Amino acid sequence: MTTKANFPVTAGSIVVPYGHVVGNEKWRGSELAQRLQGKVRLTFEDGLGLVDFHLSNRTCILLVSEADLVAGDEFKRRLVKFRNGSSLKGIVIVEKTQISDQYYSGVQKLVVLELGMVLLPVANQGEASQLIIQLVREQSRDGRANPFCGRQRWQLAEPAVLQAVQHIPGVGKTKALLLLQRFGSIHRLCNTPVQELEQVVGQTVAQQIYTFLHS
C-alpha cells in the first residue's frame, strides 16, 4: 500500500527508516511503483526535486528512462546538478534497451568517470524495481550504507563500474582491474597523471586513457 510520507525533510533530504522507500510523487501509479508495493514500505512525497526515490542511509535513486536518453541532454543537466549540489549517495539506474543502447557509452562516461557515481543498467522498470528491493533488503539486514556506495564500490558494483573502465580505448578487463586496484576509485583514476598510469598499463595505453578521460 502506498501512502503520503510524513518523514521529516532536512537539508533537502528525506530521513528514511530501514525497509522504507520514499518516492517522488510523479512515480505514483507507475509500473515501477506497482512492482515495489508489497515488497517494501513505499510512500510518496512532493518536492523531492531531482531525486526519484529516497532509501535509508542518505542513499537515493535517480532514474534515467529510455525516453530521457532519446529526448536529449536534459537528463545530463539533472545529474550534474544533483552531483554538484547534494551530499547524498546517488545511484543512477538507466534503462538500456535496443533503442537507447547507442547512448549508453556516453552515459557511462558522464556518470561513472566524470561524476564519480554508481551506474546500474536495467532493461525495464521491472528490473529497476528488483534492484531497489535488493538495495532496501540489504540495508535492512546489514544496517549500514548500501553496498554500491562503499569504499570498494567498484568491486561491489560490477559489472557497471568495471565495464565503464573497460570501455576506455585499449583497456580490457585485466587492465581495468589493475587500474582500479592501483588507484582505488574512478575519481582518482580521472585525476592521475599519465606518468603514473604508465607504471600500470604502459606508455601507449596510458596515453589513450589520459586522452579519453580529458577529451
N, C-alpha and C positions, 0 to 999 in steps of 0.2 A: 504494500500500500504506500502511495506517495502522499506526502503532506507538505504543508508550508513549514519551512525551517524556522526555528526560533533560537538558533545558536547565536551568540554574540559576534558582532563584526568588529574586529580590532585591527588597526593598521592596514586596512584594506584586505584583510583575510578573514576567513571563517574558522572558528575554533570547532573542530570536528572530533567527536569521540570515536574510539576504535569501533570498527564494524559499521560505521555510518558513511554515507556519501551525500554531499550537498551538491545538487545540480543546478546549473543555470536554468532559469525559467523557460528559456527558449527550447530546451530539450523535453519539456513535459509532453507526453503523448507520442514521442518518437519511438521507433523500433528499439533503439538503444535503451531508452528508459524502461520500456516494457520488459526487455530481457533482464534488466537489473532487478526488477521487482521480485520480491520473494527470495532473492539471493543475498541482498544487502539491505540495510535500512536506508532507503532513498528518500530524501526530502528536496524541496526546491526553494530557491531564494532569488529574488530580484536583485539587480545591482551587483552581480559578480564581475561585471566588466569583461576583461579579456579571457577569463577562466571559464572553462566548460564544466568541470567537476572538481570539487574540493574533497580530498581524502584527509585522514589524520596525519599527524607529524608534519604539518605545513607542506604537504605534498598536493600538487594539483595536476589536472589533466587538461591539455589543450588539444582539441581535435581539429585535424585538417582533413576535410572531406574531399572526395573526388571532384565535386563541384567547385570547391575552393581552389584546387590546383588548376583546374581548367580555366577558371574565371580570370586569373591574372595574379598580380603581386600583392593584393590586399592582405592575404594571409601572412606574407613575409613581414609586412609592416607591423602586423599584430604581434608576431613572435618577437621581433626586435624590441618593440615597445614593452612587452612583458619582461623580457630578459634585462632590459636596462632599468626598469622601474620597480622590480619586485625582488624580494629576498626569498620568495617561496621556491621550493624544489619543483620545477616544472618538467613534466613528461609529455612529449609530443607524440600523439598517436595519429598516424597518417594513413588514409585509405590508398593502398597501392593496388590498382586494378589495371586491366588491359588498356583502358583509356588514359589513366593518369600515370602509367609506368614511365612514359617519356619524360616526365617532370621530376621523377623521384631522385635521380642523382643530384640535381640541383638542390632539392630539399635536404638531402643528406649533408651536403657541403655546408649549407646555411646552418642547420640545426646542430649538427654534431661538431663540425670543425670550427665554425665561426662563433656560434653562440655557446658551445660547450654544454648543450642539453642532451638529454636522452631521447632517442628517436626509436619508436616501435611501429613497424609496418603491420597493417591488417588488411584483409581482403574486403571487409564489410563491417557494418555496425554490430553484427553478431559476434564477430571476433573481438571487436573493441570492448564489448560488454564482458567477454570472458577474461580479457586482460585486467579490466578494472576489478572484477570479482576476485581474481587471483591476487592482485595487489592488496585489496582490503583484507582478505583472509590471511595473507602473510603478515600484515601489520598487526592484526588482531591476535594472531598466535604468538608472534615474537615480541610484540610490544616495543618495536623500535622502528626507525625510519625505513621506508620501503627499500627493497633490495636493489633497485635500479639506480639509487642515488647515493650509495656508499662510496668509500674511498676507492674501492676496487670495482667501481661500477662498470668499467669496460669489460671485465670478466663476466659479471652477472648479467649484463645487458646484451650478451651475444644472442643472435648474430648482428644486431643492429650496429653497434659501435665498431666491431671488428670488420664488418663488411664495408663500413664507411671508409676506414683506413685502407682496406684492400682496393677500394675504388681509385685511390691515388695512382697515377701512371707509374708503372714499374714496381709496384708493391703488391706482392702476393700474400697469402695467409701467413707464411713463415716470417716474412719481413714485418708484417703488421704486428704479429705477436712480439717480435723482438723490440719493435719501436715502443709498443705500449708497456712492455716490461721495463724498458730502459727509462722512459720519461714519465711513466705513471699516469698520465692523463692526456686527453686530446688537447686541452688548453696549453699544457707545457709543450707539446709537440708543435703546436702552431707558433710558439714563441722561441723555438730552438734555433740557434744559428746553424747555417749549413755545415760548418766545420764539425759540429757535434753530431749532426746527422750522418756525416761521412764515416764516423767511427763505428756506426752500427750497420749501415747498408752500402757503404762505398760511395765514391765521388759522383758517379753518373746518376744513380737512383736518388742520392741526397739532393742533387740539383733539381731533379724532376719533382721531388716532394716540395722543396722550397718554392719552386716556381708555381706549383699548383696551389699551395696554401696562401701565396701572396699575390696571386693574379686577380 
